[in-house]
């Protein structure tokens, strides 16, 4: 019985330095309808995989120059190669199996192998391949749907925002105070929805690998100062205090707190953290500290931005999941659960870290660490 019809014949690459073994594998597999390519060494296998990736690799462990373990490691380390199941063929003891599985192989079969066992393992590996390919296809379709949906939603939301502002400014006709208040509430709701759509679109770009960062040198202290200046009216409206502490930095050093990054994305993170601190704080203050500390043992330096508030605080169980996508806090003021997830993606794309420490009723501290520009 053939494995597939001719339009969907699975392609198997067999790698072995012994010609007799290759002929045996070819005979068994082709009799089941598989298309088989034969190569006699690891380097040729890697070249063949790069040119025409197979559906499955049958790989002998013991080969001269480059053994099966090394071939497996190189395949798994190459991000340009999509997932391909690897079935190791070995005649050695359990330790060789362990090493092969640790290198990234999916299964193994011992020499001399049983005809039926070989075919059963091949079918198993191909089912795994098809399952993973289907999952990835569904993920791509979901991502495409999200991208198109957010793009299509953003256009009318921006148009609605502009029109509502024109109504609020009485550009068309005079309106009553009650109507003005209602329109202002609609503006806030529309902007919240627009922010969620923008965040979702940015998350999609990061996860789809379509986000291109514009990396330049930026002073994080200056970025913090700009954001605080922009948000000060909101702080005053709530009767809070906001402070910036950069006393740890050498004020005469032009390289102090300078990182290499995308200014727009770094601003997005700091604005989100400071904005959240203000939103979830009713009394007290929001304090931002900009400092530097050595990275041990690398000998480099972190630029650290800490955003501390005296707000409601976050429960311990929520702190563990707060950076997950769509993970909303329990506070009634919590948003879509995308802002912190996006912030984490941005900071990680800059080779940095972000974490949180919080106590209920006492407030929270969000800490961003970015490598200082050398």
KOLTI-53655 format. One record per residue (C-alpha): residue number from 1; z, x, y. Coordinates in Angstrom, 3 decimals, always signed. Layout:
residues N
NODE  nr       zz       xx       yy
NODE NUM        Z        X        Y
...
//
This chain:
residues 374
NODE  nr       zz       xx       yy
NODE   1   +0.000   +0.000   +0.000
NODE   2   -1.013   +1.444   +3.386
NODE   3   +1.642   +2.085   +6.043
NODE   4   -0.334   +0.480   +8.882
NODE   5   -3.749   -0.988   +9.584
NODE   6   -6.330   +1.474  +10.960
NODE   7   -5.676   +0.490  +14.582
NODE   8   -2.020   +1.475  +14.295
NODE   9   -2.000   +4.456  +11.936
NODE  10   +1.127   +6.541  +12.427
NODE  11   +0.617  +10.193  +13.189
NODE  12   +2.853  +12.677  +11.325
NODE  13   +3.052  +16.397  +12.029
NODE  14   +4.062  +18.572   +9.046
NODE  15   +5.280  +22.102   +9.774
NODE  16   +5.761  +24.637   +6.960
NODE  17   +4.772  +28.275   +6.436
NODE  18   +4.014  +27.586   +2.772
NODE  19   +0.436  +26.241   +2.322
NODE  20   +1.310  +24.655   -1.032
NODE  21   +4.099  +22.613   +0.566
NODE  22   +1.742  +21.459   +3.327
NODE  23   -0.892  +20.344   +0.826
NODE  24   +1.747  +18.427   -1.139
NODE  25   +3.039  +16.673   +1.988
NODE  26   -0.493  +15.854   +3.121
NODE  27   -1.382  +14.375   -0.288
NODE  28   +1.733  +12.178   -0.462
NODE  29   +1.568  +10.938   +3.127
NODE  30   -2.171  +10.336   +3.359
NODE  31   -2.026   +8.311   +0.132
NODE  32   +0.238   +5.921   +2.068
NODE  33   -2.169   +5.641   +4.997
NODE  34   -0.522   +8.036   +7.418
NODE  35   -2.542  +10.414   +9.551
NODE  36   -1.246  +13.951   +8.898
NODE  37   -1.621  +17.115  +10.972
NODE  38   -0.645  +20.441   +9.378
NODE  39   +0.624  +23.585  +11.133
NODE  40   +2.101  +26.710   +9.592
NODE  41   +4.584  +27.945  +12.227
NODE  42   +6.905  +26.844  +14.980
NODE  43   +4.854  +28.012  +17.957
NODE  44   +1.761  +26.178  +16.766
NODE  45   +3.917  +23.096  +16.226
NODE  46   +5.188  +23.171  +19.820
NODE  47   +1.639  +23.525  +21.142
NODE  48   +0.425  +20.652  +18.975
NODE  49   +3.321  +18.418  +20.092
NODE  50   +2.590  +19.150  +23.765
NODE  51   -1.102  +18.290  +23.339
NODE  52   -0.783  +15.245  +21.060
NODE  53   +2.788  +14.051  +20.413
NODE  54   +3.113  +12.657  +16.878
NODE  55   +5.179   +9.685  +15.756
NODE  56   +7.238  +11.845  +13.362
NODE  57   +7.781  +15.554  +12.660
NODE  58   +8.456  +16.918   +9.158
NODE  59   +9.877  +20.364   +9.795
NODE  60  +10.687  +23.136   +7.348
NODE  61  +13.943  +24.935   +8.174
NODE  62  +13.141  +28.465   +6.992
NODE  63  +10.060  +29.879   +8.716
NODE  64   +9.363  +33.396  +10.047
NODE  65   +9.460  +34.186  +13.774
NODE  66  +10.806  +30.748  +14.804
NODE  67  +12.835  +28.675  +12.341
NODE  68  +13.133  +24.906  +12.229
NODE  69  +16.424  +24.893  +14.160
NODE  70  +14.854  +26.664  +17.131
NODE  71  +11.797  +24.410  +17.073
NODE  72  +14.092  +21.374  +17.052
NODE  73  +16.143  +22.689  +19.979
NODE  74  +13.052  +23.389  +22.068
NODE  75  +11.663  +19.920  +21.423
NODE  76  +14.927  +18.246  +22.421
NODE  77  +15.332  +20.425  +25.519
NODE  78  +11.839  +19.625  +26.802
NODE  79  +12.258  +16.570  +29.047
NODE  80   +8.500  +16.045  +29.166
NODE  81   +8.427  +15.193  +25.456
NODE  82   +9.368  +11.602  +24.691
NODE  83  +11.643  +10.984  +21.745
NODE  84  +10.095  +11.959  +18.378
NODE  85  +12.137  +11.696  +15.141
NODE  86  +12.544  +15.015  +13.329
NODE  87  +13.035  +15.121   +9.558
NODE  88  +14.177  +18.571   +8.408
NODE  89  +13.117  +19.872   +5.009
NODE  90  +15.634  +22.327   +3.570
NODE  91  +16.567  +24.001   +0.299
NODE  92  +19.916  +25.322   +1.527
NODE  93  +23.582  +24.350   +1.560
NODE  94  +25.383  +21.830   +3.767
NODE  95  +25.926  +24.280   +6.642
NODE  96  +22.170  +24.379   +7.264
NODE  97  +22.128  +20.596   +7.480
NODE  98  +24.976  +20.586   +9.985
NODE  99  +23.228  +23.174  +12.142
NODE 100  +20.007  +21.184  +12.056
NODE 101  +21.670  +17.915  +13.037
NODE 102  +23.539  +19.681  +15.846
NODE 103  +20.209  +21.069  +17.072
NODE 104  +18.889  +17.519  +17.428
NODE 105  +17.281  +16.624  +14.105
NODE 106  +17.599  +13.029  +12.928
NODE 107  +17.661  +13.404   +9.143
NODE 108  +16.986  +15.875   +6.348
NODE 109  +15.632  +16.016   +2.810
NODE 110  +16.167  +18.750   +0.264
NODE 111  +13.562  +20.717   -1.666
NODE 112  +12.313  +19.966   -4.214
NODE 113  +12.138  +16.436   -2.838
NODE 114  +11.522  +13.229   -4.715
NODE 115   +8.236  +11.518   -3.834
NODE 116   +9.829   +8.089   -3.260
NODE 117  +12.797   +9.495   -1.359
NODE 118  +10.482  +11.332   +1.030
NODE 119   +8.496   +8.146   +1.758
NODE 120  +11.699   +6.131   +2.222
NODE 121  +13.014   +8.626   +4.771
NODE 122   +9.648   +8.700   +6.543
NODE 123   +9.624   +4.901   +6.795
NODE 124  +13.209   +4.954   +8.081
NODE 125  +12.398   +7.507  +10.778
NODE 126   +9.300   +5.608  +11.880
NODE 127  +11.307   +2.369  +12.142
NODE 128  +13.742   +4.251  +14.381
NODE 129  +10.858   +5.519  +16.508
NODE 130   +9.361   +2.029  +16.885
NODE 131  +12.758   +0.561  +17.786
NODE 132  +13.398   +3.152  +20.503
NODE 133   +9.853   +2.809  +21.864
NODE 134  +10.301   -0.961  +22.078
NODE 135  +13.612   -0.600  +23.889
NODE 136  +12.059   +1.795  +26.392
NODE 137   +9.127   -0.547  +26.907
NODE 138  +11.521   -3.413  +27.653
NODE 139  +13.508   -1.171  +30.025
NODE 140  +10.316   -0.244  +31.911
NODE 141   +9.322   -3.898  +32.148
NODE 142  +12.781   -4.771  +33.454
NODE 143  +12.618   -1.977  +36.018
NODE 144   +9.155   -3.074  +37.151
NODE 145  +10.421   -6.639  +37.492
NODE 146  +13.413   -5.503  +39.566
NODE 147  +11.206   -3.341  +41.763
NODE 148   +8.737   -6.133  +42.463
NODE 149  +11.443   -8.726  +42.913
NODE 150  +13.416   -6.641  +45.403
NODE 151  +10.259   -5.729  +47.306
NODE 152   +9.140   -9.356  +47.469
NODE 153  +12.622  -10.501  +48.517
NODE 154  +13.003   -7.880  +51.213
NODE 155   +9.992   -9.004  +53.263
NODE 156  +11.134  -12.618  +53.936
NODE 157  +14.745  -11.475  +54.442
NODE 158  +13.700   -9.042  +57.174
NODE 159  +11.563  -11.743  +58.794
NODE 160  +14.447  -14.234  +58.605
NODE 161  +16.833  -11.703  +60.139
NODE 162  +14.542  -11.165  +63.125
NODE 163  +13.987  -14.876  +63.633
NODE 164  +17.712  -15.693  +63.428
NODE 165  +18.478  -13.029  +66.035
NODE 166  +15.870  -14.557  +68.345
NODE 167  +17.490  -17.993  +67.934
NODE 168  +20.942  -16.496  +68.541
NODE 169  +19.666  -14.851  +71.743
NODE 170  +18.293  -18.235  +72.889
NODE 171  +14.757  -16.887  +73.114
NODE 172  +13.274  -20.317  +72.291
NODE 173  +15.759  -22.726  +73.794
NODE 174  +19.386  -23.056  +74.844
NODE 175  +21.794  -23.773  +72.017
NODE 176  +25.377  -24.954  +71.875
NODE 177  +28.311  -22.579  +71.140
NODE 178  +28.832  -24.268  +67.772
NODE 179  +25.188  -23.710  +66.882
NODE 180  +25.439  -20.088  +67.978
NODE 181  +28.412  -19.580  +65.698
NODE 182  +26.572  -21.174  +62.787
NODE 183  +23.504  -19.008  +63.368
NODE 184  +25.704  -15.898  +63.552
NODE 185  +27.209  -16.825  +60.180
NODE 186  +23.671  -17.175  +58.788
NODE 187  +22.807  -13.738  +60.203
NODE 188  +25.797  -12.155  +58.458
NODE 189  +24.938  -13.811  +55.150
NODE 190  +21.294  -12.807  +55.437
NODE 191  +22.246   -9.207  +56.240
NODE 192  +24.598   -9.064  +53.260
NODE 193  +21.791  -10.260  +51.012
NODE 194  +19.360   -7.792  +52.592
NODE 195  +21.842   -4.961  +52.027
NODE 196  +22.184   -5.945  +48.371
NODE 197  +18.391   -6.030  +47.931
NODE 198  +18.029   -2.628  +49.634
NODE 199  +20.744   -1.136  +47.430
NODE 200  +19.162   -2.584  +44.300
NODE 201  +15.807   -1.127  +45.285
NODE 202  +17.375   +2.299  +45.886
NODE 203  +19.220   +2.169  +42.544
NODE 204  +15.923   +1.361  +40.818
NODE 205  +14.215   +4.317  +42.498
NODE 206  +16.922   +6.714  +41.361
NODE 207  +16.985   +5.390  +37.787
NODE 208  +13.195   +5.347  +37.515
NODE 209  +12.964   +8.926  +38.799
NODE 210  +10.914   +7.749  +41.774
NODE 211  +13.348   +8.847  +44.457
NODE 212  +12.184  +11.877  +46.418
NODE 213  +14.937  +13.601  +48.372
NODE 214  +14.109  +15.378  +51.625
NODE 215  +16.398  +18.400  +51.354
NODE 216  +17.378  +20.162  +54.570
NODE 217  +20.513  +21.752  +56.023
NODE 218  +22.982  +19.260  +57.522
NODE 219  +26.476  +19.524  +58.970
NODE 220  +28.651  +16.947  +57.234
NODE 221  +31.228  +16.990  +60.024
NODE 222  +28.545  +15.880  +62.500
NODE 223  +27.321  +13.156  +60.148
NODE 224  +30.897  +11.844  +59.781
NODE 225  +31.360  +11.850  +63.566
NODE 226  +28.118   +9.891  +64.089
NODE 227  +29.110   +7.251  +61.552
NODE 228  +32.613   +6.876  +62.972
NODE 229  +31.141   +6.417  +66.458
NODE 230  +28.838   +3.686  +65.163
NODE 231  +31.647   +1.855  +63.336
NODE 232  +34.315   +2.199  +66.032
NODE 233  +33.603   -1.272  +67.542
NODE 234  +34.397   -2.842  +64.154
NODE 235  +37.598   -0.781  +63.922
NODE 236  +38.668   -1.928  +67.383
NODE 237  +37.864   -5.541  +66.514
NODE 238  +40.250   -5.339  +63.541
NODE 239  +42.955   -3.546  +65.521
NODE 240  +42.856   -0.456  +63.310
NODE 241  +42.949   +3.251  +64.069
NODE 242  +40.326   +5.697  +62.801
NODE 243  +40.768   +9.464  +62.743
NODE 244  +38.726  +12.519  +61.795
NODE 245  +40.522  +15.666  +60.661
NODE 246  +38.462  +18.859  +60.386
NODE 247  +41.266  +21.295  +61.176
NODE 248  +40.658  +23.085  +57.875
NODE 249  +37.238  +24.218  +59.102
NODE 250  +36.522  +27.287  +61.205
NODE 251  +35.414  +25.678  +64.453
NODE 252  +33.467  +28.802  +65.440
NODE 253  +31.565  +28.992  +62.140
NODE 254  +28.155  +27.346  +62.445
NODE 255  +27.860  +27.167  +58.648
NODE 256  +31.150  +25.266  +58.221
NODE 257  +30.638  +22.027  +56.236
NODE 258  +26.876  +22.614  +56.013
NODE 259  +25.169  +21.314  +52.872
NODE 260  +21.583  +21.071  +51.740
NODE 261  +20.670  +17.459  +51.239
NODE 262  +18.843  +14.337  +52.300
NODE 263  +20.372  +13.248  +55.596
NODE 264  +19.529   +9.563  +55.207
NODE 265  +21.067   +9.395  +51.727
NODE 266  +24.191  +11.361  +52.688
NODE 267  +24.669   +9.074  +55.681
NODE 268  +24.299   +6.084  +53.372
NODE 269  +27.176   +7.334  +51.206
NODE 270  +29.573   +8.153  +54.046
NODE 271  +28.752   +4.919  +55.896
NODE 272  +29.402   +2.938  +52.721
NODE 273  +32.760   +4.615  +52.085
NODE 274  +33.956   +4.313  +55.688
NODE 275  +32.627   +0.753  +55.950
NODE 276  +34.465   -0.237  +52.772
NODE 277  +37.662   +1.373  +54.031
NODE 278  +37.467   -0.698  +57.213
NODE 279  +36.561   -3.892  +55.335
NODE 280  +39.492   -3.664  +52.920
NODE 281  +42.088   -2.609  +55.503
NODE 282  +43.842   -5.199  +57.661
NODE 283  +46.589   -3.035  +59.178
NODE 284  +47.045   +0.683  +59.641
NODE 285  +44.266   +3.229  +59.765
NODE 286  +41.241   +4.846  +58.213
NODE 287  +41.405   +8.629  +58.053
NODE 288  +38.498  +10.922  +57.251
NODE 289  +39.128  +14.551  +56.399
NODE 290  +36.353  +17.158  +56.262
NODE 291  +37.296  +20.452  +54.623
NODE 292  +36.140  +23.286  +52.394
NODE 293  +37.599  +24.692  +49.190
NODE 294  +36.419  +27.347  +46.711
NODE 295  +34.775  +26.332  +43.446
NODE 296  +36.469  +28.287  +40.691
NODE 297  +35.362  +30.322  +38.817
NODE 298  +31.811  +30.073  +40.212
NODE 299  +32.800  +31.710  +43.499
NODE 300  +31.001  +29.059  +45.560
NODE 301  +32.446  +26.504  +47.966
NODE 302  +32.818  +22.719  +47.996
NODE 303  +32.420  +20.755  +51.205
NODE 304  +34.904  +17.902  +50.806
NODE 305  +34.896  +14.547  +52.607
NODE 306  +37.929  +12.342  +51.969
NODE 307  +37.994   +8.744  +53.200
NODE 308  +41.529   +7.359  +53.114
NODE 309  +42.630   +3.862  +54.053
NODE 310  +45.863   +1.863  +54.124
NODE 311  +44.278   -1.224  +52.587
NODE 312  +44.850   -3.342  +49.512
NODE 313  +44.313   -0.588  +46.965
NODE 314  +42.526   -0.755  +43.609
NODE 315  +44.114   -1.549  +40.246
NODE 316  +44.102   +1.348  +37.727
NODE 317  +41.892   -0.540  +35.262
NODE 318  +39.314   -1.133  +38.003
NODE 319  +39.293   +2.492  +39.121
NODE 320  +37.907   +3.532  +35.725
NODE 321  +34.791   +1.372  +36.164
NODE 322  +34.403   +1.138  +39.922
NODE 323  +31.243   +3.276  +40.040
NODE 324  +29.428   +1.256  +37.378
NODE 325  +26.438   -0.818  +38.404
NODE 326  +27.276   -4.419  +39.388
NODE 327  +30.982   -3.736  +38.847
NODE 328  +32.587   -5.935  +41.486
NODE 329  +36.181   -5.495  +42.533
NODE 330  +38.680   -8.324  +42.191
NODE 331  +39.215   -8.544  +45.930
NODE 332  +37.537  -11.593  +47.455
NODE 333  +35.812   -9.313  +49.986
NODE 334  +34.105   -7.275  +47.266
NODE 335  +30.341   -7.049  +47.497
NODE 336  +27.584   -6.907  +44.890
NODE 337  +28.979   -3.888  +43.056
NODE 338  +25.957   -1.747  +43.925
NODE 339  +27.177   +0.282  +46.898
NODE 340  +29.533   +2.604  +45.039
NODE 341  +27.156   +2.944  +42.083
NODE 342  +24.374   +3.978  +44.456
NODE 343  +26.741   +6.366  +46.247
NODE 344  +27.552   +8.047  +42.950
NODE 345  +23.852   +8.411  +42.084
NODE 346  +23.161   +9.963  +45.487
NODE 347  +26.034  +12.434  +45.285
NODE 348  +25.168  +13.436  +41.712
NODE 349  +21.546  +13.999  +42.754
NODE 350  +22.959  +16.514  +45.293
NODE 351  +24.895  +18.251  +42.457
NODE 352  +28.158  +16.876  +43.827
NODE 353  +31.000  +14.660  +42.642
NODE 354  +32.685  +11.493  +43.866
NODE 355  +35.981  +10.047  +42.685
NODE 356  +38.748   +7.694  +43.732
NODE 357  +42.526   +7.602  +43.757
NODE 358  +44.304   +4.403  +44.681
NODE 359  +47.625   +2.587  +44.550
NODE 360  +47.929   -1.167  +44.884
NODE 361  +49.389   -2.106  +48.228
NODE 362  +49.155   +1.444  +49.571
NODE 363  +45.454   +2.126  +49.957
NODE 364  +42.703   +4.260  +48.493
NODE 365  +41.209   +7.722  +48.858
NODE 366  +37.544   +8.297  +48.023
NODE 367  +36.662  +11.968  +47.722
NODE 368  +33.142  +13.383  +47.931
NODE 369  +32.509  +16.989  +46.927
NODE 370  +29.189  +18.649  +47.808
NODE 371  +28.185  +22.275  +47.238
NODE 372  +28.166  +24.195  +50.489
NODE 373  +24.838  +25.734  +51.371
NODE 374  +24.893  +29.406  +50.466
//
